[in-house]
């Protein structure tokens, strides 16, 4: 007995249980998670720390963008290329496995838990596309699947792997109590590519500027989005933190009210001068000017240049922009 493996870590209950099951079956386990703007890895970091396992963080943004551009197995209900995404993550984990000289890659997948991406056929497609046939262990449902190489070699005790299946989480919750796992998120997907509002922003960017500029992709998680008549996009901060992110940008045009509280806006690429006037009015319409006498003064900064200041005359009508709002 005794082998080493990398287990994919989302921070969810199944991914935490998979590590404990593997350890119980005689394996030394480290975790791996994949960083993109489309999902938050803080839960994975927290879970790995709680389990006391080393966590490898792999930048997956360019991979994910490529899959959004061309998903071989198509999308799920939104713009989520789940089958291809999961297979490519496993392939990347396999590359890391090879570099480290480890024996297998594992996931927390449960057969039948997700009808589209975790049925028996999809599990087989993922294994084939990942290029890890025989080296991909699914400890939660291993007894329902063909034995893997570490099991056949006697390095991983198959009798201590599980046969969990279906959508019920009763067994997982009981196992969590048994293993002392008390902190885990609800079983939501956690991927922004499954969220309708986020996908509207993503599709708008894909259709207009494209997904080639990584920074624009990363900014999809920030702010309200508007597409103005001249073709320019406006990102409007929703709170102090988002305003700070937009102020820190040094490309495009940054707008912020000077004499009243209000949002910061970023126009990544000005496609028509008329859009700049509209963007200023948009910022004003979301500002707190109810006690202001006179007009709002606006700071306008282009790229790395020094900002200039100008007055934006009233009225400021937020409803004017509703039809141009993406989300």
Secondary structure, DSSP 8 states (H G I E B T S, - for coil): --EEEEEE--SSHHHHHHHHHHHHTTEEEEEEEEEBTTB--HHHHHHHHHHT--EEEEE-HHHHHHHHH--TT--SSSS--HHHHHHHHHHHHHHHHHHHT-SEEE----BTSSTTTSSHHHHHHHHHHHT-TTTEE-TTTGGGS---HHHHTTSS-GGGS---BSS--HHHHHHHHHHT------S---BGGG-HHHHHHHHHHHHHT-S--HHHHHGGGSSEEEE-TTS-EEEE--SHHHHHHHHT--SSEEEEESSS---EEEESS---HHHHHHHHHHHHHTS--TT--S-EEEEEEETTS--EEEEE-S---GGGGGGGB--
